[in-house]
């Protein structure tokens, strides 16, 4: 036995309860060290090393994000955020507050010991904290992924005692701190399930066992093949038509003539076309997200085939508001946003380049090109007063996020248009940046925001671009934007399970 063995034995002192707990901790450590675990000799030490500096959890997050489902990506991001908070807490407070020596390795077989022994203090276990934080964060966002990650996290925590670098109480304390960090992150940023829009106003819709009576049109340009196959498996009696973008509207009209429920799979522009057809034929709409952003479907609470299938088969739906624009010669609806000024030009410029260099690079290039043109701001008359505007953003419902760019809507039937403007003037890039950094209700000489039920613009210059749900058209003269309250019935699960 090493002469340092007294480090594992509590010295007598004025705290008998603490001494008894420390003595019990030491006995549990020695008990674990004396057990023969042949199946774990090759696995646990390697697993323990792989978790150094969070490498194992970053790899796990990358694997989850590669699944390309929104729930998995959010779970991965939440897991990493929880891990970061736990690591920060352990390294700044935990390790410095309790300077407990590491266990003596004499009872631990050499084959289990790590090649490089940690030099920091023992309490609490950083590895256990990171493992618990990542697993708890993932589980809070996605219980299914949490069930996959939990056994790995438990094994990492166990490995710290198995390899002799921590006492059991170090691991328990670290795990408790890690789980607490995950719940703290949830308090700051609620999970998607905890921030779904309210399931109201509810709508009476037919339940379609196996999808019988559902006619769904899928835009193949949106990369919907995997979603369509999953839909066939989940709702085998649903009629599905896959078509090119140019044929989407015609196929929607054909489907509406025979459907009890009109379905659509695609991005926001495709969903917009389906909503217009559903409104005209007075049909409920079933939306399966299949595009890049899918703002409407995600804000509605439908993320994948599982959500849609459950709502369709159980007959669960709500009524939502629809935005409407009237430009005299052009009329239409929008489920997400309608904009004039710089943003429509960004959309058009992005579409020119996205096929060559990809969506996000095209967006950056479009912003640079539009903001460097030195163009004149939009001239419009708002509430009887002529104003130059760099940007007019109108959201169908109130968007909740700091800054000019839209974030999430927590109520799709609030009766409000979320209007945000960036006033005209010199240096549009600086004005747009200032608006992006400001709060959504901030008023200043450069930007402002307000919620209204109707907005009327006059003397809009010919050739002014108007973007609605990613599509671009031209407007001139008078432009009216208004709400159609609770006009559209849409399937969505009414519970979060």
GUDO-826644 format. One record per residue (C-alpha): x, y, z. Coordinates in steps of 0.25 Angstrom, whole numbers, plus 5000, padded with zeros to 4 digits. Each point is the difference from the previous one (the first is absolute). Example, Ala and Ser with C-alpha at 12.3 -4.5 7.8 and 13.67 -1.06 7.14 Angstrom:
504949825031 500650144998 
//
This chain:
500050005000 500550144996 500450095012 499050104994 498849915003 499650095011 499450094989 498849914999 499849995015 499350125006 500750055012 499350025013 499450135002 498850095005 499149954990 499649855003 498949994990 500950054988 501149915005 499049885000 499650044986 501450014995 500449875006 498849934993 500450074987 501449945002 499449865003 499250004987 501150044992 500949895005 498849904998 499950044986 501549994998 500049865005 498949954991 500449924988 499450064988 500649934988 499050044990 500350155003 501550005000 500150034985 498850094999 499950095012 501450065000 499950034985 498650065002 500650095011 501150054991 499150034989 499250095009 501250095002 499750154997 498649964995 500549934988 499049885001 498850105002 500450094988 500149874991 498749955006 499450144997 500550004985 499449864998 498750055005 500050124991 500349914988 498749945002 499450134994 498850005008 499750135007 499749935014 501449934999 500750134997 499350085011 500349885010 501550014995 500150155002 499349995014 500949895004 501350084997 499450125006 499849935013 501349934999 500750144999 499350065012 500349885008 501550004996 500150155003 499349985014 500949885003 501350074996 499750145006 499349965013 500049855003 501449974999 500550125007 499049995011 500349865005 501549964998 499849855003 501249924996 499849884990 499949865005 501249925002 500249904989 500549885008 498749925000 499850024986 500649904990 501050054991 499249964987 498950095004 500850135003 500150114990 501350024993 500050155004 499450035014 499350135001 500750115008 498750085005 499349985013 499049895001 498750065004 499150014992 500249914988 500150094988 499849884991 498749965007 499550145000 500250014985 499449864997 498850035009 499850144994 500149954985 499049895003 499050085008 500150114990 499749914988 498949925008 499350135003 499950044985 499849854995 499749895009 500349904989 501450054998 500250015015 499749855002 501149984990 501050095006 499749965015 500749875000 501350064995 499950115010 499849915011 501249914996 500950124999 499650045014 500349865005 501349994993 500550115009 499949925012 500449874993 501350064995 500350065014 500050154997 498850035008 499349965013 498549974998 499550135007 500850084989 499349934989 498650025007 500350145003 500550034985 498849934995 499050085008 500750134996 499949954985 498649975001 499750145007 500850074989 499049934989 498850055008 500650145001 500250014985 498649964998 499650115010 500750104991 499649944987 498749915001 500049884992 499149994987 499049925006 499950105012 499850114990 499049954990 498950094996 498749985008 499149894994 498950104998 499050034994 499849854998 499349964987 499049894997 500749914989 499849864995 500949895006 500649934988 500549855004 501249974992 499950134993 498749964992 499550134993 501350075001 500550054986 501450055002 500950084989 501549995002 501050104994 501149914995 501050124999 499950025015 500749865003 498749945005 500349854996 500449955014 498850075006 499049944989 500549865003 499850025015 498650054997 499749884992 500449915011 499250085011 498850034991 499949894990 498650044995 500450154997 500150044985 501350064997 500450084987 501550044998 500250114990 500950114996 499950145005 499350054987 498949905002 499750025015 498950094999 499349924989 500149875008 499550075012 498850044993 499849864995 500149945014 499150105006 498949954990 500049865007 500650025014 499450005013 501350065005 501050074991 501449975004 501450064995 501449975002 501050114997 500650135004 499350125004 499750054986 499449864997 499250015013 499550144996 499449954987 499349885007 499450105010 499550094989 499349884994 499549945013 499450145003 499350004987 499449865001 499750015015 500949885003 500849975012 501550004998 501149905004 501450054999 501249915000 501350085000 500949974989 500850134996 501250075006 499450095011 498549955002 499750125009 498549984999 500049855003 501050015011 499350125007 498749924999 500649885007 500249904988 501449964998 499949864994 499249894995 499749955014 499450135004 499150014988 499649865000 499550005014 499250134998 499449944987 499649875006 499450065013 499350124993 500850115007 500150144994 499950155003 499650124993 501150104997 500150144994 500350034986 500750134995 499450064987 500750114991 499350084989 500850074990 498950044990 500449904989 500649905009 499449935012 500449895009 500249945013 501149985010 500249915011 501350055005 500550134995 499850114990 501150104997 500350124991 501350084999 501449935001 499549865004 499349974987 501250044993 500949915009 499049884997 500150024985 501550025000 500249885009 499149914990 500950054989 501249945006 499549885009 500049904989 501550034997 500650015014 499049965010 498950065009 500850065011 501250064992 499050054990 499350085011 501350065005 500350044986 498750064997 500050085013 501450064996 499550034986 498750075004 500650085011 501150054991 499150054988 499850135007 498549994995 499050105005 499049965011 498649964998 499050124999 498749975007 498950075007 499749945014 498850055007 499950134992 501550035001 501049984989 501249935005 501249944994 500349855004 501149914999 499249885004 498649975004 499849875007 498649945003 499849875007 498849925001 499950005015 501050055010 501449954999 500849985013 501450034999 500950125002 500450074988 499450034986 500149864995 498849915003 500249895010 498849925005 498550025002 499449955012 498550024995 499649984986 498650065003 500350135007 499350094990 501350094999 500950044988 501450025006 500550124992 501450055001 500750114991 501350054998 499950154996 500750064988 501350085001 501549984998 500749885002 499049894999 500949895005 500250075013 498650025002 499649864997 501149955010 499550105011 498649944998 500549865000 500750035014 498850075006 498849945007 498749974991 499250125007 501250105000 499650144993 501150094995 500350094989 500549884992 499049895003 498749975006 499049885003 498549995003 498949905000 498850034991 498849934994 500150084986 501050084993 499850094988 501150064991 499850104989 500950054989 500949884999 500950024988 499849914988 501049885000 500149995015 500249865004 499149935010 500449875006 499049905007 500449875006 501350004991 499350034987 500250134993 499050094992 499950154996 499250105007 499650154997 499050105004 499149965012 500449885008 499149945011 500449895010 499049955009 499749885009 499049894997 499749955014 499949855003 499849984985 500849874998 499849875006 501349925002 500349865006 500950005011 500249915013 499350065012 501049955010 501550005000 500249855003 
//
